[in-house]
Amino acid sequence: MSNQAPLSIRRLPAARGLAWISGSWELVKRQPLRLLLISLFFQFLLSFSQTGALGLVVILCLPVLSAGLLHAFFIVEHGEKPMLAVLFMPFTAKGSVGSLLLLGGVAMAVALLVITFTLAGQMLDIDPDIIIRIEQGDLEALQLIDPKVMESAVLSMALGAAISGSITYFSVPLIWFRKQKLGRALMMGLRALGRNWKPLLVIGLMLAVLAVPIVLIFGSFYLSALSEGTASTVLGFLLLLIGPMFQLLLFGTQYLAFRDIFGLDEVAGPPSNQSNDQLVA
């Protein structure tokens, strides 16, 4: 994946956003089981983001894992079969892994700053014992928090995630596919977001609509866990299936948007592998 072509940003119409969503679904349908397995393992690793120091490591490595998932779509588009090991391929790329890890640190710092300034000391009013119970997975402890504080916390986390997501949206593939340095990747990525806000807005709106059923299922799952003490198995299975599929749709649109805006014509295809018929390397 050497970068020989000059880096340029294409300005695309709003309708291209719909094409990216439909194109993402078409890519998923080419290798649904393999991509679903990769997405499930991605979700499994992401679940450790709530576990103290290990969680910080997972968040730091998120751009590296994201590059692996984007590369899985790159492989599928070129007619190959992605293996589970593709998720960890960027960790072996000496020229990119450092920039990706540093990007993870930048995104994490930005998100924490946004959350800190948004909450503005509201978390100080929460009993430390309640916070400890929440960190230990006690869902009933959430009912002891002031609803206004909970609402502010959710909004601040959503805002922090949105801003950090915007920072990494094009920066990750620019570092991975086009071998850009962190500073230039951030600058070009933000510039591409500004030039193509119309198709990206279409993506955001469409994905928000598609996310409504997931939010409703998660809400029912959460309320079931609070009221009955145990969560519904059926709702848990639906979340286990729909969540990773939505994640694949999200990453697929990100890959196609990057391909069309920055181009991948000069990027070498995925390396051949004699064990392409295996799911795990």
C-alpha positions as CSV (number, residue, x, y, z in Angstrom):
1,M,0.0,0.0,0.0
2,S,2.6,2.5,-1.0
3,N,1.5,6.1,-1.7
4,Q,2.9,7.3,-5.0
5,A,0.0,9.5,-6.2
6,P,-0.4,13.1,-5.0
7,L,-3.0,13.5,-2.3
8,S,-6.1,15.4,-3.5
9,I,-9.6,15.9,-2.1
10,R,-12.6,15.4,-4.4
11,R,-15.8,17.3,-3.7
12,L,-18.8,15.0,-4.2
13,P,-22.6,15.7,-4.3
14,A,-25.0,14.9,-1.5
15,A,-26.5,12.0,-3.4
16,R,-23.2,10.1,-3.1
17,G,-24.0,9.5,0.5
18,L,-26.8,7.2,-0.4
19,A,-24.5,5.4,-2.8
20,W,-22.0,4.8,0.0
21,I,-24.7,3.3,2.3
22,S,-26.0,1.0,-0.4
23,G,-22.5,0.1,-1.6
24,S,-21.5,-0.7,2.0
25,W,-24.4,-3.2,2.2
26,E,-23.3,-4.7,-1.1
27,L,-19.8,-5.3,0.3
28,V,-21.1,-6.9,3.4
29,K,-23.3,-9.3,1.4
30,R,-20.2,-10.5,-0.5
31,Q,-18.6,-12.0,2.7
32,P,-21.3,-11.7,5.4
33,L,-20.1,-14.4,7.7
34,R,-16.4,-13.5,7.7
35,L,-17.1,-9.8,8.1
36,L,-19.6,-10.5,10.9
37,L,-17.0,-12.6,12.7
38,I,-14.5,-9.8,12.4
39,S,-17.1,-7.3,13.7
40,L,-18.1,-9.5,16.6
41,F,-14.4,-9.8,17.7
42,F,-14.0,-6.0,17.3
43,Q,-17.0,-5.6,19.6
44,F,-15.6,-8.1,22.0
45,L,-12.3,-6.2,22.3
46,L,-14.3,-2.9,22.6
47,S,-16.2,-4.3,25.6
48,F,-12.9,-4.1,27.6
49,S,-13.0,-0.3,27.2
50,Q,-14.9,-0.1,30.5
51,T,-12.3,-2.0,32.6
52,G,-9.9,0.6,34.1
53,A,-6.4,0.7,32.8
54,L,-7.1,-2.0,30.2
55,G,-9.9,0.1,28.9
56,L,-7.5,3.0,28.3
57,V,-5.3,0.6,26.3
58,V,-8.3,-0.5,24.2
59,I,-9.3,3.1,23.5
60,L,-5.8,3.9,22.6
61,C,-5.7,1.0,20.1
62,L,-9.1,1.8,18.6
63,P,-7.7,3.5,15.5
64,V,-5.4,0.5,14.9
65,L,-8.3,-1.9,15.1
66,S,-10.4,0.4,13.0
67,A,-7.7,0.4,10.3
68,G,-7.8,-3.4,10.4
69,L,-11.6,-3.4,9.9
70,L,-11.4,-1.0,7.0
71,H,-8.7,-3.2,5.4
72,A,-11.2,-6.1,5.6
73,F,-13.5,-4.1,3.3
74,F,-10.6,-3.3,1.1
75,I,-9.9,-7.1,0.8
76,V,-13.6,-7.9,0.1
77,E,-13.8,-5.2,-2.6
78,H,-10.8,-6.8,-4.4
79,G,-12.5,-10.2,-4.4
80,E,-10.6,-11.8,-1.6
81,K,-11.7,-13.4,1.7
82,P,-10.7,-11.5,4.8
83,M,-9.4,-13.5,7.7
84,L,-9.9,-12.7,11.4
85,A,-6.2,-11.8,11.6
86,V,-6.7,-8.8,9.3
87,L,-8.1,-7.0,12.4
88,F,-4.6,-7.1,13.9
89,M,-2.6,-6.5,10.7
90,P,-2.0,-2.8,11.4
91,F,-0.2,-3.7,14.6
92,T,2.5,-5.3,12.5
93,A,2.9,-2.2,10.2
94,K,5.9,-0.4,11.6
95,G,5.3,2.6,9.4
96,S,1.7,3.2,10.5
97,V,1.1,1.7,14.0
98,G,2.9,4.5,15.8
99,S,0.8,7.2,14.1
100,L,-2.4,5.3,14.7
101,L,-1.6,4.8,18.4
102,L,-0.8,8.5,18.7
103,L,-4.1,9.3,16.9
104,G,-5.8,7.2,19.5
105,G,-4.2,9.3,22.2
106,V,-5.2,12.5,20.6
107,A,-8.8,11.4,20.1
108,M,-9.0,10.2,23.7
109,A,-7.6,13.4,25.1
110,V,-10.1,15.5,23.0
111,A,-13.0,13.4,24.1
112,L,-12.0,13.7,27.8
113,L,-11.6,17.4,27.5
114,V,-15.1,17.8,25.9
115,I,-16.7,15.6,28.6
116,T,-14.9,17.5,31.4
117,F,-15.9,21.0,30.2
118,T,-19.5,19.9,29.4
119,L,-20.1,18.3,32.8
120,A,-18.5,21.3,34.5
121,G,-18.1,19.6,37.9
122,Q,-21.5,17.9,38.0
123,M,-19.8,14.5,38.6
124,L,-18.3,15.8,41.9
125,D,-21.8,15.7,43.4
126,I,-22.1,12.0,42.9
127,D,-21.2,9.7,45.8
128,P,-17.9,7.9,45.1
129,D,-19.4,4.7,46.3
130,I,-22.1,4.9,43.6
131,I,-19.3,5.4,41.0
132,I,-17.5,2.4,42.3
133,R,-20.7,0.3,42.1
134,I,-21.3,1.4,38.5
135,E,-17.7,0.5,37.5
136,Q,-18.3,-2.9,39.0
137,G,-21.3,-3.4,36.7
138,D,-24.1,-2.7,39.2
139,L,-26.9,-1.3,37.0
140,E,-29.1,-0.6,39.9
141,A,-26.6,2.1,41.1
142,L,-27.5,4.2,38.0
143,Q,-31.0,4.8,39.5
144,L,-29.4,6.6,42.5
145,I,-27.9,9.3,40.2
146,D,-29.8,12.5,39.6
147,P,-31.5,12.2,36.2
148,K,-30.3,15.6,35.2
149,V,-26.7,14.6,35.9
150,M,-27.3,11.4,33.9
151,E,-28.7,13.3,31.0
152,S,-25.7,15.7,31.0
153,A,-23.3,12.8,31.2
154,V,-24.9,11.0,28.3
155,L,-25.0,14.1,26.1
156,S,-21.4,15.0,27.0
157,M,-20.2,11.5,26.1
158,A,-22.1,11.6,22.8
159,L,-20.6,15.0,22.0
160,G,-17.1,13.7,22.9
161,A,-17.5,10.6,20.8
162,A,-18.8,12.7,17.8
163,I,-15.9,15.1,17.9
164,S,-13.3,12.4,18.3
165,G,-15.0,10.3,15.6
166,S,-14.8,13.3,13.3
167,I,-11.1,13.7,14.0
168,T,-10.4,10.0,13.2
169,Y,-12.9,9.5,10.4
170,F,-10.5,10.1,7.5
171,S,-7.3,10.3,9.5
172,V,-7.3,6.5,10.2
173,P,-7.5,5.5,6.5
174,L,-5.2,8.3,5.5
175,I,-2.5,6.9,7.8
176,W,-3.2,3.3,6.9
177,F,-3.9,3.4,3.2
178,R,-2.1,6.5,2.0
179,K,0.8,6.4,4.6
180,Q,0.3,10.0,5.8
181,K,1.9,11.4,8.9
182,L,-0.4,12.2,11.8
183,G,-0.3,15.9,11.4
184,R,-1.1,15.9,7.7
185,A,-3.7,13.1,8.1
186,L,-5.5,15.3,10.6
187,M,-5.4,18.4,8.5
188,M,-6.4,16.6,5.3
189,G,-9.1,14.6,7.0
190,L,-10.8,17.7,8.6
191,R,-10.5,19.5,5.2
192,A,-12.3,16.6,3.5
193,L,-15.0,16.7,6.1
194,G,-15.6,20.4,5.3
195,R,-15.6,20.0,1.6
196,N,-17.9,17.0,1.6
197,W,-20.3,17.9,4.4
198,K,-23.4,17.3,2.2
199,P,-22.9,13.6,1.4
200,L,-21.5,13.0,4.9
201,L,-24.6,14.7,6.4
202,V,-26.8,12.3,4.3
203,I,-24.8,9.4,5.7
204,G,-25.3,10.7,9.3
205,L,-29.0,11.1,8.8
206,M,-29.5,7.7,7.2
207,L,-27.5,5.9,9.8
208,A,-29.3,7.7,12.6
209,V,-32.6,6.4,11.2
210,L,-31.2,2.9,10.9
211,A,-29.9,3.2,14.5
212,V,-33.4,3.9,16.0
213,P,-34.3,0.1,16.3
214,I,-30.9,-0.6,17.9
215,V,-31.5,2.2,20.4
216,L,-35.0,0.9,21.2
217,I,-33.8,-2.7,21.6
218,F,-30.9,-1.5,23.9
219,G,-33.3,0.6,25.9
220,S,-35.6,-2.4,26.4
221,F,-32.6,-4.6,27.3
222,Y,-31.4,-2.0,29.8
223,L,-34.9,-1.6,31.4
224,S,-35.4,-5.3,31.6
225,A,-32.1,-5.7,33.4
226,L,-33.0,-2.9,35.9
227,S,-36.6,-4.1,36.6
228,E,-36.1,-7.8,36.6
229,G,-32.5,-8.1,37.6
230,T,-31.8,-10.3,34.5
231,A,-31.7,-9.1,30.9
232,S,-33.9,-10.7,28.2
233,T,-32.1,-13.4,26.3
234,V,-33.9,-12.6,23.1
235,L,-33.1,-8.9,23.3
236,G,-29.5,-9.8,24.0
237,F,-29.3,-12.0,21.0
238,L,-30.8,-9.3,18.8
239,L,-28.2,-6.8,20.0
240,L,-25.5,-9.3,19.4
241,L,-26.6,-9.7,15.8
242,I,-27.8,-6.2,14.9
243,G,-25.1,-4.3,16.6
244,P,-22.2,-5.7,14.7
245,M,-24.1,-5.6,11.4
246,F,-24.7,-1.8,12.0
247,Q,-21.0,-1.4,12.8
248,L,-20.1,-3.1,9.5
249,L,-22.5,-0.7,7.6
250,L,-20.8,2.2,9.4
251,F,-17.3,1.1,8.5
252,G,-18.3,0.2,5.0
253,T,-19.6,3.7,4.3
254,Q,-16.4,5.1,5.9
255,Y,-14.3,3.0,3.6
256,L,-16.2,3.9,0.4
257,A,-16.3,7.6,1.4
258,F,-12.5,7.6,1.8
259,R,-12.0,5.7,-1.5
260,D,-14.1,8.1,-3.5
261,I,-12.9,11.3,-1.9
262,F,-9.1,10.5,-1.7
263,G,-8.9,7.6,-4.1
264,L,-7.3,4.2,-3.8
265,D,-6.4,3.7,-7.5
266,E,-2.7,3.8,-6.8
267,V,-2.9,1.7,-3.7
268,A,-1.7,-1.9,-4.1
269,G,-4.2,-4.6,-3.7
270,P,-4.3,-6.9,-0.7
271,P,-1.4,-9.4,-0.4
272,S,-2.2,-12.9,-1.7
273,N,-2.6,-15.5,1.0
274,Q,-2.5,-19.3,0.5
275,S,-5.0,-19.8,3.3
276,N,-7.8,-17.5,2.0
277,D,-10.3,-20.2,2.7
278,Q,-9.7,-20.0,6.4
279,L,-11.5,-17.7,8.7
280,V,-8.7,-17.4,11.1
281,A,-5.0,-17.2,10.1
